[in-house]
Amino acid sequence: MFEKTDEVKVLRDPVHGYIRVELKVIWDCINSAWFQRLRRIRQLGGANMVYHCAEHTRFAHSLGVYEIVRRMVTEVPDIVAALSERDKVAVMAAGLLHDLGHGPYSHAFETVTNTSHEEYTCRIIEEDTEITRILNDAAPGMAKEVADVIRHAGKNPLLSQIVSSQLDADRMDYLLRDAYFTGTKYGEFDMERILRTLRIEKGRQLVVKQSGVYAVENYIMSRYHMYWQVYYHPTARSYECIMHALFRRLKELYADDPSDLIEIFRPLVKKGPISLPDYFRLDESSCGYAFDVLAGHDDPIVRDMAERIRDRRLFEYADSTPERVAELQQQLKEAGLDEEYYLGHDSVRQSPYVPYTGSQDSRIWIRMKDGSIRELSDASTIVYSLTHGPTNDDNKVFYPREIRSGV
């Protein structure tokens, strides 16, 4: 039996109304230093440069994911019946902690560290941190079980499906939360209907009743619009392009001896893995200070890139064609700017739903009225059209607006 808090804790939330906590292990994790660090990391990284109200954090998102998981394991009858008490606690903890390893500026920082945030998340959970001790004190071996849910290696695949799959608590919260804070109404969908129509097939597979197909279609379209209007917005990508250029330059300058580099960035430049204490210090407050310091650096490229990040003096962008790139290369040469740092390339591709790749978790399953189970694109004409239509992609080239005349 897992220890409960002395009373049900409630946290006000603009998306979910109240977030409820009654397990001591969850409350202790929330109050840990590692989880509180997520207050200092914004959810949307570069998209904050486009949508000025997108100041919400990974802390708020993680609480929202926990709340959706909590509702799934306490309110959806099939899930309640399918999971043991220990499974329910493990999956709630996994929902809460799934983004614990995020660095600053969202996914943009994964390119800087060359490591996924999931890898850092599992390290924080398992490598004898405060989080490790909280989980294992609640139940021996719980830390590994929670990490296994996040890395999709647990004994019960249903737990990973609840936290991270095609129709999961993570996506449901970030779509609703990001839509709310960016003001993009098309990111909204009927989560209540989806939760009401969730079922379990053979004790191990999350499915949706046929009557919930329309709500799932709405969810799929919300994802599609949010990716193109928010997550892949070219201004956000421009911001990330400059950040990547800055760290490439720092790595070039300090490859042999990072001792002269501002302390917070030394672990990002030196070879080898970043220690957890060093990673803990990397948040947007510390990085913002470091960018301000680097704006006075002797190297003109470092100085310029840091100023651009600090002052939101971003690169222009255009559709990438061989002719456009050649013209920009010539203009950069004439301006005396290094193409390696001042000409960025980025290509993104997004399909709202791709059911035929990866594992079972990459698909959404529908339980038809006759009891048969169909993959979503076989049960929905709209989703079938989306999955069999052309893939949308966007190839952009980024460059300083100072050279844009004639482009």
C-alpha angles and dihedrals in degrees: 000000000000118000116251130214118259088256136000108280116217129195121193113238130180093217103041102023096225130017109208126208123181102152118089093215091058093045092049091050091051091052094047120111092242093055093042087055087071088070085072095054120075119221101231107039109191094012086073085072088063104034107044095197093055092105095127118126143225085249092064093042093050091052089050092052090050091052093052090048090047090053092047094053095043104033108031104081097209092051093045090055096043099054133066120226090257091052090051092052092045094051093045089052091047090052091050095046102034093107097038091115097053116129124212121293094031118256093350089081093058088073090053094050095034087223131104119243088235090064092053090045092057092045091053091049096047109028100083098272128146087270092053091053094046092053097043092045088057091051129348110255094015094122093061092045091054092047090049090055090053094047092045092242102113127123092244111054091194091074093059091045090057093052103032126011135093093296106030145137093256095057094040092055099043093048093051094039096045091046090051096050096040093044092234102143095187088073091070124100139166103274092165091061092048092051091047093054099043115121138172121238117208090343094285112061128071112223137169126229115247089248089065096057094100092055090049091050088053089050092051092051091047089056091049095052095043093053094052099037100038119008097040097035106143093229090058089048090050090056091050091046091058092047092052090048091052094053092045087055093047091051090051094049097043103032093116100034121012093174092103093051120098105278100242092059099045094091089054093055104040120081121258135045121318114247117238093243089054091045091050090062093054106097134128094267094057093041092049090055091047092052089052091052091047090053084077095048121133093232108086094213094050090045093049096046092048091050091049092053094045096045099034092242094154135184121263117241138210138171109284116243129154090249094050093048093049091050092050092048090056093047092049090050091052090048092050094241122144110245091210090068104022101048114064128185126199132170123186130183127188135181115182092227131007109184102170101066132075127359133333087277090068090068136068114223126209125203106217124214090257090056097254120132119231133180110248098252089054091052099043126056091200095053091043089057091049095049094046096043127088118294113247116230136170125204114192136178119207126207141156112284088224089079098041097105108113093014 
